[in-house]
Amino acid sequence: IITMAYYNQFEFAPAPWLPIQDRQVLDSVGKKAFDAHIGKAFDNPDFELSIVPDVNNYFAIDLFCRIRCSDVENKKLVVILPSPENAVFISVVENLNKYQISCRNVHVFFLYEYANEKGEVAPWQSPYSRSGHFMRYFYNRLDEHLRMPMSQIHYFTKENVQTYSDELEAVGGADVAYTALSWSGGIGAIDADGFPAGDMDEFRAMGSRLVTPMPEMIAHDSLRGMFGCSGDIANVPPCAATIGPKDLIAAKEIFDVEHLTPCGGRPAQQKFVSKLALFAPVAPNNPGSLLRTLKGTCYMSEMVATPGVYAPDEEWLIDALTEIEKKEKTEV
């Protein structure tokens, strides 16, 4: 008779290139429930978590309202945008056109942009440009007389990668930075490999730069619509021009969006990295953790906030196999 029993004795270290290797930290974080931390449940009272049914809707409403205020009050508005966020861009522009709201006071900066292995940054006219999606789905759809001057759209270029933070600082820093976590645990392209630091003070002082994203970041982006949601990792540019932690710290507010899931599936590639950002120690090897030290809100979709499937599986499996083992001992 072969006795069946469940032994969780198989141990292994995380893949060697991953920035967080502490198994105790990883296991502890994995057991955290997002629902238990809704609201201002963090050490920093200026940061909160909100779980919502439609993250894009919250994003679009917030951006629309800020642009409207900048028009009505005739005040400058500086935004850092992720891209491609085409659904949001289309929704916002439809309302700007409908209510004839001008973007004349809006300055746009981008979270990051693709670059090739030579450090050449994708121009916005390229199909491989993230900022190009903003131009096609926001700027081009906006009524011409409502558009911001082109000089107020700040693209990454090969020449300004190292000074992009200075450009942002020159206009007074961002009023709001819209951010999102990558599969590698970074904020956009701000990951542990591209921003190595001995401590958080050093990390927080780092500005814009050219980086080679971690492999998970390439895989993450290959699932986006601009690559056919196909996992075509060979078609994702290998480098990126990105803002730095100092630019997020200088922003008056953070609006973080976590909503990416595969088509038709329960898994979410932002589920575990969101747990790292919200619950693991604040440290340079956990770049997403910077968010919860700043003023802002993490808007998370209900799908991303669902528990990982392995936890309930493990519980029922232990119970089932324990019963089998008892039965076998009785029969022997």
N, C-alpha and C positions, 0 to 999 in steps of 0.2 A: 504494500500500500504506500503510495506517495502522499506524504502529509503536505497539504497546502497551507501556507501561512504567509502573512504579509510582513516582510522585514524591510524597513526603510534604512538599510545599511549601505546602500550604494552611494558613495561620496565622490565628489569631483570639484575641481576648482573651476571658476568661470573662465571663459576663453581669455587667453593671456593678454589680448589687446584691449580688453574692456577696462575702463578707468576705475571702476569700483570692484574690488576683489573680496571684500569682507563678507563672507557667507552669512554671518550672523545679522549684519545690516540688511543684506538682500532679503533674507528670509523674514525678518521682522517687518520690513516695508511691504512685502508681498501680502502679508496678513491684514494690513490696514484697510479699513472700509472708508471710501470717500464720503458716504452719507453721514458718517459720524463727525465729519469736520466741516459741514456746510456752515457758511457764515464766517464770522471773525473768530475762528477757533485756533488761531496761530499766535506765536509769541509776539509778532508784529501786529498791532491792532489796526494798522492801515491796509492790511492785506486780507482778502477774503476769498472763499470758494463758493461758487454758485453753480448748481447743477440744473441745466435747463433743457427743454425738449428740442430747441432749434438754435444752436449757437450762431449760425449765420445771420439769423434774424436780429439777434442782440447786437452783433457786430455792425450790421447795416444801419440799424436805428441809431446807434451811438455815433457812427461816422456822419450820418446825415444831420443829426442834431448839432454836432460840433460845427459842421460847415455852415449850417443855417445861422447859428449864432455869430460866426465870424463875418457873415454877410450883413446881418441885421445890425450888429454892434460895430461893424467896420473895424474889426480887429484881426491881426495876423494869427493864423493857425498853422502850426508846424506838426506834421504827422509822420510817423515811421510806419510804413505799411509792409505786411507780408504780401507775397504774390507768387503764383496766381490765386486770387480769390475772386474768380470771375462772377460767381453768383452774387456775391456781395457788391461788386463793382456795378453790375447791371441794375440791381435793385436800387442802389443809392442814386445812380444817374437818372433812372426813370422818375424818381421823385424830385430830383433837382430840376429836371426839365419841366415837370408838371407844375411845380410851384415857382419856377423861374428864380432859383436861388443861385447866386453867383459864387464862383470859386476864386474870385480875384485875389483874395487874401490868403489862399491856401498854399503852403510850401510842402512838397512831398519828398520824403526820403524813403529809401527801401531797406528792409531788414537785411537782405543779401541778394547777390546776383551771381550767376554762373560765370566761370572763367575756364580757359583751357589750361593744359599742362605748361604752356609758355607764359602764363600770367596775363594773357589777353582776355579782357572782359567782354562778354557778349554784348554787342550794341542792342539798343531796344528794338531795332528793326529786325533782329534775328529771331527765328522761331524758337531758338533756345534761350531767349531772354525772359527772365521773370518780370522785369519792368515793362517789357513789351506787352504783356497781358494787361497791365494797367493802361497803357496807351490805347490798346484796341478796345477794351471793354469798359473803360471809364472815360478817358480823354476824348476819344474819337466819337463816342456816343453822346457826349455832352454837347448841348447847343453851343455853337461857336462863340456867341457873345457872353456865355457863362463860364468859359474856360479860364483857368489860371494862365499867366504868361509861361511860355516854355522855360524861361529862365528860372522859374520857381519849381520845376521838376528836376530834382537832383539825382542824376544817374551815376552809378559807379562807372568808372573808366580805368584803364590801365594806369593812367597818369594820376588819378586822385585817390587810389585805394588807401594809401597811407595818410592822406589828409582829409578823408571823408568826415572823420570825427570833427576836424577843425571847421569844415563847411557847416556842419550841424550846429556847432557851438557858436559860429558867427551869426546865426539867425536867432540865437537865444535858447537853443536846445529844443527838444520835442515837447509839445504840449501833451501829446499822447503817443505811446508806442504800442502798436498792435503786434503781439508776439504769438509764437506757437512753438511747441517743443518738437524736436526731431527724434527719430527712433534711437539715435545715439545718446539721448539725454541732454542734448544741447538746446540752446534757445536759437532757433534758426540754424545758422552755421557757426554759432559760438559754442564749440565743443571743447572737450578736455584736451584733445590733441593739438588743436589750433591755437589754444590759449593756455599753454602750460604755465603754472604759477606755483610758487612755494607756499603762498597763503592767500587769504581772501583780500587782503589789502593790495597785494600785487595784482591779483586778478581783477579787482574793481577798477584799477587804474589803466587797464589795457584798452586801446582804441581800435579803430578800423584796421584791417589788414587782409592780405591774401592768404587763404588757408586751403589745405587738402582735407576735405571732410573725411570722417571715419566711414568705413564700409557700410555701416548701418544707415548712414545718411543717404548714401547713393541708392541703397535698396529702398529706403523710405520714399525718396523722390520718384523712383521708377514706377511707383504705384499711383502717381498723380496723373490727372487727365492729359497734361501736356505730353506725356509719354504713353498715352493710350491705356493707362491703368493696367499695363501689361507685364510689369516687372522687367522691362527691357533695360537692365542695368548697364549694358554696354553703350546705351544711347544717352546716358546722363553725363554731362560734362564733369570732369574729375576734380575741378577746383572751384573755389568761390571767393568773391570779394564780399566782405561782411563788416557790419558795424561791430563795435566792441562793447564790453560790459559798461564802460564809462558812459556810453551814450544812453544806455537804459537807466543808469543811475541818475543821469541828468534830466531824464524825462519827468514831467510833472505827474504823470499817471501811466500805469501799465494796464493794458486791456488784453489779457491772454486768452487765446481760443484753443480749445482741445476738442476736436470733433472727428478726426480721421478714422474711418473704419473701412475694411474691404467691402466690396459690393455684396450685399445679401448675406453678410456673416456677422456673427456675434463678436469675433475677435476685434481688437482695436490696437493699432501699433503705438498709440499714445497712452495706453492704459498703465503699463508698468513704469514708463519714464515719468509719467505724471506723479506716480507714487514716490519715485525717487526725488522729484523736484519738491514735493509737498512734505515728505516725511523723513527722508534720509538727511544726514548731517549737512549743514551749509558748508561747502568746501569747494575748492577749485576743480576737483575731479567729479563734481556734481554740479555742472554749470546751471542747470535749471533751478537749483535751489536759490539762486540769486533773486528770483522773482519774489519769493515770499519775504524778502527783506525790504521790499520796495512798496510804494503806495500803489494799490491796484486791485484788480479782481481777476481771478481765473474762472472763465466761463467754460464749463465742461458739459459735453452732451451726455444724455442719460445712457447712451450706448457705451461711451468710454468709461463711465462711472460704474458699470455693472461689474460684479466680482469676476475674477478669473475662473475659468471652468475647472481648473485643476483642484481647487480647494474643496468644493463639494464632492468631486469625484473621489478624492482621497478619503474623505470622511465615510462615504457609503462603502467604499471598497474595504476599508479597515474593518468595518462592522460585518460586512458580508463574509470576509475571509476568516474573521474570528469565529463566526458561527460555524463555518465549514470545518475549521480546526477542532472545535469542540465536538462536533458530530463525529469526526473521524476518530478522535480519542475514545469516544463512547463505544464506537463500533469495534475498536481493536480489543 
